[in-house]
Amino acid sequence: MGHNLLKGKKGIIFGALDENSIAWKTAERVHEEGGSFVLTNAPIAMRMGQINELAKKTNSEIIPADATNEEDLMNLVTKSKEILGGKLDFVLHSIGMSVNVRKGRLYTDEKYDFTTKGWDVSALSFHKVMQSLYKADAMNEWGSIVALTYMAAQRTFPDYNDMADNKAYLESVARSFGYFFGKEKKVRVNTISQSPTPTTAGQGVKGFDGFIAYAEKMSPLGNATALDCANYTISLFSDLSRKVTMQNLFHDGGFSMTGVSQEVIEKFTDQE
Ligand SMILES: NC(=O)c1ccc[n+]([C@@H]2O[C@H](COP(=O)([O-])OP(=O)(O)OC[C@H]3O[C@@H](n4cnc5c(N)ncnc54)[C@H](O)[C@@H]3O)[C@@H](O)[C@H]2O)c1
């Protein structure tokens, strides 16, 4: 049920691949809250994905763009302004991919061409998106830009591989660009550090099932779902969080602050 929190607001949503995607749930929730948007994804993902279905459901248009390609991004920004009839109020960057993870290369055996590609897609693309928006002066004052990240940027999760480094870079870009976007355009920039979530990108991580079950037991509120993440993102797109910027915001049911939980202690205690 919507509360019109985004009534009249316009934006761009990157990264809706299928109905499990965090961006997919966010698009549905933005629509319910009265916002309008352009959907975008890499051209290759469009062929595999079901994005047309989402576009129909949310009454939105699709513009393909590879988030590593500056020309694609400028075209996306220009066309989105035309389609939506003015500047933008919100942008969601929900993009991640590691070639090393995909090809089963361990962190200690990276192929650096793969590393560079994964960094470009997962981390530098956030700078490229924001630079395109900034140069085109495409954001309205008090607009909001959000990217998704994971706690492996702060703590080691061995199988998260080079994505950990990519997320650390992504979070730094949010702070650095957040300064300029705040000063010059009164736009906020934040990252949401989300619980493990069963999506295509999430399930690509080795040992994901064990990983998500452990996080569930370690989080006092349980893992945050994709829908929970969409709802949190709505709050950051809304006018109710205007002075929140340059933050990495943990959205993980309390996982990041929990040292140990009763359930985990019980797993390691002899039951005699
Ligand atoms: N799933 C998790 O456990 C989890 C946890 C924390 C953070 N995240 C982050 O959430 C974000 C969304 O991932 P998701 O879990 O919804 O998975 P997903 O696989 O549904 O989404 C990833 C998206 O990135 C897109 N993408 C890949 N290369 C691209 C490119 N060159 N240009 C444009 N788009 C491209 C894919 O097409 C896909 O739509 C990612 O940043 C991911 O790292 C996920």
Ligand as a Chemical Component Dictionary entry (heavy atoms), coordinates in Angstrom:
data_LIG
# 
_chem_comp.id                   LIG 
_chem_comp.type                 NON-POLYMER 
_chem_comp.pdbx_formal_charge   0 
_chem_comp.three_letter_code    LIG 
# 
loop_
_chem_comp_atom.comp_id 
_chem_comp_atom.atom_id 
_chem_comp_atom.alt_atom_id 
_chem_comp_atom.type_symbol 
_chem_comp_atom.charge 
_chem_comp_atom.model_Cartn_x 
_chem_comp_atom.model_Cartn_y 
_chem_comp_atom.model_Cartn_z 
_chem_comp_atom.pdbx_ordinal 
LIG N1  N1  N 0  22.051 -10.079 -3.273  1  
LIG C1  C1  C 0  22.799 -9.798  -2.236  2  
LIG O1  O1  O 0  23.070 -10.641 -1.366  3  
LIG C2  C2  C 0  23.299 -8.393  -2.061  4  
LIG C3  C3  C 0  23.724 -7.953  -0.785  5  
LIG C4  C4  C 0  24.220 -6.649  -0.660  6  
LIG C5  C5  C 0  24.305 -5.832  -1.786  7  
LIG N2  N2  N 1  23.882 -6.291  -3.011  8  
LIG C6  C6  C 0  23.997 -5.399  -4.167  9  
LIG O2  O2  O 0  22.725 -5.111  -4.685  10 
LIG C7  C7  C 0  22.875 -4.698  -6.049  11 
LIG C8  C8  C 0  21.825 -5.388  -6.900  12 
LIG O3  O3  O 0  22.059 -6.757  -6.984  13 
LIG P1  P1  P 0  20.925 -7.871  -6.830  14 
LIG O4  O4  O 0  21.281 -8.675  -5.639  15 
LIG O5  O5  O -1 19.581 -7.269  -6.943  16 
LIG O6  O6  O 0  21.232 -8.840  -8.075  17 
LIG P2  P2  P 0  20.773 -8.806  -9.625  18 
LIG O7  O7  O 0  21.641 -9.835  -10.283 19 
LIG O8  O8  O 0  19.325 -8.961  -9.742  20 
LIG O9  O9  O 0  21.190 -7.328  -10.105 21 
LIG C9  C9  C 0  22.477 -6.984  -10.591 22 
LIG C10 C10 C 0  22.245 -6.133  -11.830 23 
LIG O10 O10 O 0  23.456 -5.563  -12.348 24 
LIG C11 C11 C 0  23.216 -5.441  -13.750 25 
LIG N3  N3  N 0  24.453 -5.178  -14.498 26 
LIG C12 C12 C 0  25.536 -6.003  -14.621 27 
LIG N4  N4  N 0  26.437 -5.436  -15.457 28 
LIG C13 C13 C 0  25.913 -4.239  -15.847 29 
LIG C14 C14 C 0  26.377 -3.211  -16.704 30 
LIG N5  N5  N 0  27.565 -3.276  -17.341 31 
LIG N6  N6  N 0  25.587 -2.120  -16.898 32 
LIG C15 C15 C 0  24.375 -2.028  -16.283 33 
LIG N7  N7  N 0  23.894 -2.976  -15.454 34 
LIG C16 C16 C 0  24.660 -4.072  -15.255 35 
LIG C17 C17 C 0  22.615 -6.807  -14.077 36 
LIG O11 O11 O 0  22.069 -6.862  -15.385 37 
LIG C18 C18 C 0  21.608 -6.930  -12.973 38 
LIG O12 O12 O 0  20.369 -6.345  -13.348 39 
LIG C19 C19 C 0  24.324 -5.001  -6.421  40 
LIG O13 O13 O 0  25.096 -3.836  -6.289  41 
LIG C20 C20 C 0  24.717 -6.008  -5.372  42 
LIG O14 O14 O 0  26.123 -6.076  -5.174  43 
LIG C21 C21 C 0  23.370 -7.539  -3.163  44 
# 
loop_
_chem_comp_bond.comp_id 
_chem_comp_bond.atom_id_1 
_chem_comp_bond.atom_id_2 
_chem_comp_bond.value_order 
_chem_comp_bond.pdbx_ordinal 
LIG N1  C1  SING 1  
LIG C1  O1  DOUB 2  
LIG C1  C2  SING 3  
LIG C2  C3  SING 4  
LIG C2  C21 DOUB 5  
LIG C3  C4  DOUB 6  
LIG C4  C5  SING 7  
LIG C5  N2  DOUB 8  
LIG N2  C6  SING 9  
LIG N2  C21 SING 10 
LIG C6  O2  SING 11 
LIG C6  C20 SING 12 
LIG O2  C7  SING 13 
LIG C7  C8  SING 14 
LIG C7  C19 SING 15 
LIG C8  O3  SING 16 
LIG O3  P1  SING 17 
LIG P1  O4  DOUB 18 
LIG P1  O5  SING 19 
LIG P1  O6  SING 20 
LIG O6  P2  SING 21 
LIG P2  O7  DOUB 22 
LIG P2  O8  SING 23 
LIG P2  O9  SING 24 
LIG O9  C9  SING 25 
LIG C9  C10 SING 26 
LIG C10 O10 SING 27 
LIG C10 C18 SING 28 
LIG O10 C11 SING 29 
LIG C11 N3  SING 30 
LIG C11 C17 SING 31 
LIG N3  C12 SING 32 
LIG N3  C16 SING 33 
LIG C12 N4  DOUB 34 
LIG N4  C13 SING 35 
LIG C13 C14 SING 36 
LIG C13 C16 DOUB 37 
LIG C14 N5  SING 38 
LIG C14 N6  DOUB 39 
LIG N6  C15 SING 40 
LIG C15 N7  DOUB 41 
LIG N7  C16 SING 42 
LIG C17 O11 SING 43 
LIG C17 C18 SING 44 
LIG C18 O12 SING 45 
LIG C19 O13 SING 46 
LIG C19 C20 SING 47 
LIG C20 O14 SING 48 
# 
